[in-house]
Amino acid sequence: QVQLVESGGGSVQPGGSLRLSCAASGFSFRSYVMRWYRQAPGKERELVARITSTGVATYYADSVKGRFTISRDNGKNTVFLQMNSLKPEDTAVYYCRGGDDYWGQGAQVTVSS
């Protein structure tokens, strides 16, 4: 059974940091491109960051470039999203995605003073 389980969400003040984790099981994690998406209320789901199977190459949306870092540990079947200098507009449910097939259940991130 495929599972992607996000953790690390929460509430933080503007300028703060959070680290999301996504633990994968049930598929060949080390062979998959992994992505983080987010969806804010009333908005479409958008791609935030992507990392190749080996972790060599990454991509970031312009809105998070320089503030967010995606990484992975293939030995632990886990992908991470380090989020620094958070802004209120980063408030959203964050989802991890395995390849084109698998989605996590989402983790709420709220940035508010």
N, C-alpha and C positions, 0 to 999 in steps of 0.2 A: 504494500500500500504506500503510495506516494504521499509524503507530507513535507510541507514547508511551514515552519513555525517561527514567526517573528517575535522578537522581544526587545525590550529596551526603550519603548516609547514612554511618553509621559508629558508633564507640563514643565515648562522652563521659561524664564524671563528672557526678553530680547538680549542678544549678545551671549547667551549661554550655549551650552553644548549638550548633545546627546549622542549615544552610540547605539545604533540598531544592529541586531543580530538576526540572522535567518538560518535556522538549523534544518538541513535537508536530509531526507531518508527515502528509501524506496526506489531510487533511480541512480544512475551513474553520474553523480554530482560532478566529478572531476572532468567529465567530458562535455559539460554544458556551459554555454554562456549564461551568466547570471545578470539580472537587471533589478534595479529598484525603481518603482513607480510611486506616484502619489496622486491622491484625489482630494481636492478641497471641496467643501460644500458648494453645490451648484455648478461645479466645474467638471470638465472631462478629466479622465485619468491621463497623467502625463509621465513620460519617461524622465527620470532624474539622473540615473547613472547606469553604466553597463561595464562589465568586466569579462574578458575572454576566459576560456577554460583554464589556461595556464596562469592567468593573472598578469600577463605581460602588457596587455593593452587595455586602456580604460577610455570611457567617454562620459562627459558631463553635460547636462543642459546648461545653457548660458546663465540661467538664473541662480545656479548653485556653484558654478565654477570658482575655484579658489577658496570655497568654504566647506565643501563636502568632499569626502574621500571614500571611495569604494575599495574594498579589499576582500580577499578570500583565503581560507585555510582549507586546502583540499584534504588534508589529513583528518580534519574534524568535520568535513562536509558542511561548512558554515561560510556564509558571506556576510560582510559587515558594511555598514554605512556610518562613518564618523561625520557628524554634523556640527560644525562650529559657527560662531557668529550668527546664531539663529535670528531670524526676523519673523514678525507676525505673519507675513505672507508665506512662510514655510509651514504654517498650520495646515495639516491634512492627515488623512489616513495613508500610511506608507505600506506598500506591498512589495514583496520580493517575487521574482518570477524566474523559473527555471526553463531555459530555452524558450520555445513557443508553446509549451504544453502545460506547465504547472504554475499555479499561483498559491501564495500564502493567504492567510485569513486577514492580514492587515494589522497594523499597529498605529494607534492614535498618537500624533505629535501635536501639542498645543503650545504656541509661543505667545505669551501675553504678559503684560505687566500688571 
